[in-house]
Amino acid sequence: MELSPSYFKIIAFVLLIAIILISLKIVNFFAKRFLKNQQFRSFWNRYFGGLELFIWLVFGLLSIEYFIVYNKIIAIIIAVIFTLILFILVYYYFKEVLVRIFFKLTTDIKMGDEVKNDEFEGKITHIGSNQLIIERTDGSEQGIPYSKIIFNPLIKQSPSPYLHRFEGIFIAPVQSDRNSIQKQLISLLQSDLRVSGAVEPKVSFYDLNELNYQIKVIAFLFNPADTEPLRESLKTVLSE
């Protein structure tokens, strides 16, 4: 049985869809591994979905125009599917917009706030049109759609506007004992009268390179003038 030219066009159309799908997956796979800078990686993760959507929308419109000439039934089917997908995307977009408006009207959370709920925890670094971006204790960033926190609200971790956030970054050699350093830093922060006990101090680690790792310390002070003295006290733990 010989295939008609129409069937060849359909097969070519399906193969083209597969090629585009695989190409996008490959590009995303390698981009995530070659983008070492955290800001570039966050930018890619944030906007790659929009680029992918744009490519598929252009492909859908060109497909409709192509099949109108060769096979109007297929063109109608693609147009119906394309319209349904468009309505679904518009629905989800406006749903997120409405949820964001409700979120802004019912919360006083702003950039720089330390927040937490049952699922997420970190510092808000960006308030976007459809999601919040938080920096977690390990230094990585995570996007949170507003629809995920509207019924599971984020709670501010700073109990008072009179407390001042302290954030210290230190470097230690890889051969040093992380557990011992963490215990000493936490003990110092909990016993230091300059540090508020209302918010639990945080000490996190992540690899910097083959020789060193980075230590991030977060605490809340009663007086911003104590920032540098506290930083020097923490350095004594690392110099021992």
Helices and strands as residue ranges (DSSP letters): H 5-34, H 38-70, H 72-106, E 114-116, E 121-127, E 131-135, E 141-145, G 146-148, E 155-156, E 164-173, H 178-191, E 202-207, E 212-221, G 224-226, H 227-239
